[in-house]
Amino acid sequence: MDIANPAYGFKRTVPVPVEEADRRVREALKKEGFGILTEIDVRATMKQKLDVDFKPYIILGACNPPLAHQALSAEEDIGLLLPCNVVVYEGESAGTSVVAAINPTVQLGITGRDDIGPLAEEVGTRIKRALDAL
């Protein structure tokens, strides 16, 4: 399992097709208290809107309600930075998938509020555990 991380997220490559990776990440996020609020099938959207073929690519908007409540209670406009995006897409090698998630410490760090840091770290810990469980 690859653990390369972009500067703004966490990323894992898993040896399963996209459909299985999608199922697994949803299950792992659920165990960490996240629900999926939004789902975008990028491949279908590109085909429908642009008549362009694109590899399987899904964007999931994940939310942990108690942690989101804490964030919104601290700052109402923080909703601009929610939910946490998780992407699942076809990997470079046949039969592999990539699962990547936003790093909430980076994402919420743009608020400049020190009191949001511990909350962002908690969300990040849970997201990393979900990815590690894949």
Protein Blocks (a to p, Z undefined) as FASTA:
>chain_A
ZZbdcfkbccdddfbdfklmmmmmmmmmmmnopacfbdcdfklmmmmmnopacddddddd
dddfklmmmmmmmomklmmmpccdddddddfbghiacdddddfklmmmmnopaklmmmmm
mmmmmmmmmmmmZZ
